Amino acid sequence: MSQSNPCLWTPLPQSCKSPSDRYKHACCSYGGYVYVLGGRENSCLRDFWKYSVVCNEWTQLNCTSEAAPEELEEHSMVAHEGFIYVFGGMLDSAYTKCACALWVFDIAKQKWVHSQGKTQDKMPTNRKGHSAVVIGSAMLMYGGFIDIKGSSQDFWRLDFDTMSWCLLGSSQQGPGPRHSHSSVAYQGCMYLFGGLKGLREQRDFWMWNSTSHMWSSLKNMSAPPRLMGHSALLYKDCMLLFGGGESQDSPKNCLWKYSFFDQTWTQVATLPNSNPPHKIHHCCAGLGPSYKSSTSSPCSSFESKRTLLEGKLRPFKNKCFPAPLTFLGSEGAIELETFSPDKCYENTAQRHSLELSKEMGKDAQWIGSCLTFENRAVRTQWSYTEEDLLNEEDEDIMQHLPDQLLVLGGRPCSQHGTISMWQMTF
């Protein structure tokens, strides 16, 4: 079994203008932002937030319009070509207002819009705890908990071009009824792990092939234990799986990696004094080139870049140079001293940042660790024209975001009220 380089976990304290801590919420990343919707605190929430990774700032977005969703928990949320698609999060009842539990958010216009799909006899009912991924120009959605029916094995496809639903089926036995599982998309296939089948936790691993329309059960030797309420995302040619537990009261903090090439699971070690949080019913978002899914479109239009740069934020680079750590016995381990919170090293970018700050009449400050400092953009009077933005492919913000995995919220909730955020880097 191949061994992974250890990873570094660091907490990201948030300001008072942040969403409250929560669990059973949903998030997705797009164009350098992370969008967070709903979830549960003491009650079910309806708020909608946008987090700027460059500025480390939160903005609350409108979620009270007629086209906006109601209070949601355990819903799904995916982004595709400038739109966010939210499904489920409620159980149908006499008080449910929506005919179909699908909501669409226009990222460029920053508002909720009515889906333009045609009325169909067959479309999925409301549910919680399902999973959704994007393959090509469609969203695939599996399972979920449906009212008195319990765990479902429904498998639906939403065509983004026509906004029409199709119920998928297979002659081959698939994962069966389940909810609180996780899934990712990779090279035209959907990979699904664990979850609850009725009241029993699972640790099985499945692959749906969108060409053959068949499910395959994958070998799971050395795989993670039985889990529910965990999260999964795509990193390079691997599936990362974090947290969850065998029950609501037993959250774990393990990070697992599945290599699609080697078809093996590896538990990822952490650097000394870098302990990830124990979390269940949290959200994970991946940012940086290595987390860019082949099925999601990067933020490449002028309108999207203008939105990213409207605060005069200069695209930045963040490069870490691995150095050997003899006591870890790993050739590619990241040198701990590089990320020491109380020690930073001036490089060209940092000196430039300090000079700019002095020119603006502001005191330069070291903020957190070197990594945190370098993740912050420098506010200055850069002038961008439309032609510059359209031609500046090498300075695309998405290309220069450092690879990082963000863990947002989850149980147990933090004591201080603002959302719990942790950053993981390899």
N, C-alpha and C positions, 0 to 999 in steps of 0.2 A: 504494500500500500504506500503510495507516495505521500510524503509529509509536506504540509504547508508551512510557509513562513509564519511566524507568530504575528498577531495583530495588536494594535494599540487602541485602547478604549479611553476616551476622555469625556467628561461631562461638559455640557454647554449651558451654563446658567443663562436664564432668560430675564428680560426686563419685565416691569409690571405691565407694560402694554403687550401682553401675550395671551393666547388662549389659556383657559384654566386646564389643569391636568385632567385627564379623562382616559377612558378605555372603551373598547368596542367601537372606535371611530374608524374612519377611512382616510387614506391620503394617496397622493400620486405626485410625481415630479414632472415638470415641463419647463423648458427654457430658463433654467437657473432658479426656478421657484419650486417650492413644495406647497401643495394645496391640502388643507385639512378640513374635513367636514364632519360635524355632528359627534356622535358617541354618547357616552354616559358618564356623568359625574354623580351627583345625588339623584338626578333624574335625567331623562333623555334630552339631549341638546340639539339645537338647530343652527348654531353659529357656523360661519364659514370664514376661513383665514387663509392668507397667503404669506409664506415665509420667504424672504430674500436671503439666499445663501451668501451672496456677495456682501450685503450690508448687515447681515445678522439682525434683521428687523422684521417684525410682523405687521401686517395690514389686515384689518377686518373688512371683509367684503359683504355686500348686500345679500341677504338670504331671506327677504320678506316679500319679494315680488310674487305675482300670481304664478309665474313659471318655476319658482324656486321650490325645493323639496321641503317637507315637513320635518319634524324631529325624527332623526334616524339613528339606528345603532346596528352594528354588524352588517352594514351595506358594502357594496363593492364600488370601486372608483378607478377608472382607467382614463388615460389621455391618448388622443390620436388626432394628428393634423390640426391642431389649434382648438380642439374641443375636449371637454371633460365629460365623461358619461358615468352617471351614478345610477345604480340599480338597487332596489330593495331597501331593507332596513326597517320595515314594519311588517306586521301581520295583518292581513285583510280583516276588516270588521265593518260594522255598520257606520263607524265614524271615519273610515278611510275615504278620502276625497278623490284620490287619483284613479283613473281607469286602468292605467298601466304604470307600474312603479319605476319609470325611467325618466331621469332628468338630465338636461344637457346644459353645460355652461360654455359660453363663447369666450375664450381666453382673450382674444384681441379686443373685444368690446367690453370685457369684464362684466358680463351680465348673463343671467339665466334666460334661456330661450326655449320656446315650445318645440318639441321634436316634431319633424315634418313627416313622420311615417304614416302609412295608410292604416286604417282600422282593419284589424285582422280577427278572425275567429279564434286562431290559436296564437297565444302569446303567454309568456310566463306570468304566474301570479306572484304576489308579494312574498318575500321570504327574508330570512336572516342567515348569516353564517355561510353563505355560498362563496364561490371564488370566480373571478373573471380575469381573462387575459386577452390580449390583442394578437391576432394572427392575420397578416395581410391587411385587408380592409374590413375586418369583422371582429366582433367581440364574442368569445366563447365563454359560456357561463355554466358552471356545474353545481348541482346539489343545492344545499340550503335546508333550513328548517321552515316548514310550511304549516302554520296554524296547528290544527288538531291532527294533521297527517304526520307530523314529525319529520324525521330526516327524509330528504328526497333524493332520487337519482336522476332527476330531470337534467337534460343536457341541451342547452339552447345556443343558437347562433344568431347574432344580430348583424345584419349587413349594413355598414355605415353609409354606403352609397344610396341604398333604397330605404333604409330604416325599417326593414321588414325582418320579422322573426321566423326562424325555422327550428323545429324540434329535431335534434339529431338522434340517431339510433345506431345500434350495431348488433350484428348477430352474435358477436363475441361478448362474453360476460365482462363487465367493466367493474369499476370500483364499488358500485352499489350505492345504496342510500348513505348520505353522510353530510355533515356540516362542521363548521369550525376547523376546516382543513386549509391547506395552502396549495397554490399552483403557480407555475411560471410557463412562459412560452419560449421555445428555442427551435429554430430552423423548421418551422412549420408543424411543430408538435407541442402538445400541452402535457406538462408533467405535474402530477398531483401526489401529495404526500399526506398521510395520516388523517387526523380529524376524528369526529365522533360518528359512529354508526349506531344510531339509537342512543344508548347510554354507555356504549363501550368505546374506549379509546383505541385508535388503530396506529399501526406503524408500517402499513403497506405502501407501495410506491408504484404508480401507474403512468403509462404514456399513451396519449391519444395521437394517432397519426392522421393529419388532416387530408392526406392523399388517399390512403386506403380506408379511412373512416373506421379504424379498428382500435380497440384498447389492447394494450399489452401490459402484463404484470412484470415489473422489473425486479431483478434480484436485489435483496436488501441486506446482504451480509455486512456487518459492521455499520449498519444504518443507525440513525437516531432511534431513541426509544419511542414508546407510544406517546403521541403528543396531540394536543388540541390547543387552539388559541395561539398558535405560533405564526410566524411570518416567513415569506420566501421571496427572493428576487434573483434576477439574473446578473451575474458578474462574469464578464469575459465568456469563457466556454464552460461555466460552472453555475450550479444552482446553490445559492446560499440560503440557509435555514437558521432562524434565530428564535430562541425563547420558547414560550408555550409551556405546557406541563401535562401531567396525567390527570389533573383535576384543576378546578378553579383556584384551589388553595395551595397549589404546589408549583408556582412558577419557576422556570429554570433560566439559566443564563448561558447556555451552551450555544456556540456557533458551529454549524456543520457546513461542509462543502461537498457537493456531488460533482464529480468531473464527468462531463458527457463523453469525453474521449476515452478515459480509462474505465468508466462505468463503475466507479468506486466512491464510497463515502469516506470522508476524513473529518475528525473533529479538530477544529482550528484552535491552536494554543494561543494564549495571551501573553504579552510581555509582563515581566515582574511588576508588581504594584499597579497593574492595569486591570482592574476587575470590572467586567461588564455588569449591568444591573440584571436582577431577576425580574422577568417581565412576562406577562400573559395578556392576551387581547390588546396588544400594542399595534403600532404601525411601523413599517420600515420603508425608507426611500433611499434610492441609490443615485448619486450624482457624480458627474465626471465621465470621461470617454469610455471607461471600462464598464460602466453600468448602462450605457446607451443600448437599448434593445434594438434589434434589427427591424422590429415591427413598429416602432414609434419614430415619428419624424422629428428631427432636431429643429431647434428654433432658428430658421435660416432666412425668413423674410425680413424685409426692411421694417415692417410694422412691428414685428416681434423684437427686433434688435433695438428699435427706437424706444419701446417700452422698457427694455432692460437698461437703457442708457439715459432715460429721461432725468435721472438724478445726477447726470454728469459723472458716471462711475467708469473709471478706466478698466478695461479688461486686464486681468492679471494672470501671472503664471505662478505655479507653486510646484517646485520640483524637490523631491526628497532623494538624497543619494545614499543608498544602503551602505553600511559599513559593517564589517564582520564583528560579531560579539563572541569572543572565545568561550565565555562561561555559558552561553546558550548552545554552543555547538552547532550553530547554523551559519552557513556562509552568507546568506542573504538577509539576515536579520537587520532591522533598522536600529541604528545606534540610539540608545535611550537618551543620551545627552542632547541629541538633536531636538527633543521635544520637552526638555526640562522646563517646568513652569517658571523657575526662578533664574534661568540662564538663557540668554539669547545671543545670537551671533549676527553681527552686522554683515549683510552682503550688499551687493549693488542696489538691489530693489529696495531694501530697508533704508539705506542711506538716502536714496532718492525720495522715499516716502517722508523721511524726516525733514529733508530740505524743502519739500513741498509744503509740509505742515508749517514750517517756520515762515515761508513766504506768505502764507495765509494768516500769519499772526496768531497761530495756535500752538500750544505746547504739545510737543510730541510725547506720546505715552506708550509704554509697553503694555499691551493688553493681553493678559493670559499667557499662553505659551507661544513659542515661535510660530507654531502651526496656526494658532488662532489669529496671531498678528498678521500673518501672510494671507490669511483668508479674507481679511478685511480690505475693501477697496479704498483707494485714496480719493477723497473728494477734491477736485480741482477744476480749473477752467479749461477743460479740453473742449475743443470745438469740433463737432462732427457734422459733416454734410451728408445728404442722402447718398451721394456718389461714393463717399468714403466708406459708409456703412455697407453698401452693396458690394464693394470690392474688397472689403477687409476680411476675407475668409480666414486668414491666418490669425486674426485677432478675435475670432469668434469666442464669446464668453464661455460657451459650453465646452469648447476645446481646452480651455485653460482652467476650468474648475478642477481642483484636485479630486482624485477618486476618494469618495467617502460614503460610508453608509450611515444614515441617521436613523436612530430609534426614537420614536415620538410616543410619549404617554404610555399607557398600559397599567395594569395592576401589578404590584401595589402602587397607589397614587402617591405623589409627593406631598409633603406636609405644608410646603410654602404656597401652594395654590397655582403657580404658573406651571405650564406644561413641562414635564420631564423630557429632556433631550440629551442623547448621548451620540457621540461620533466614533465610528470605527474606521481605522485605516490600516492597510496591510504594510 
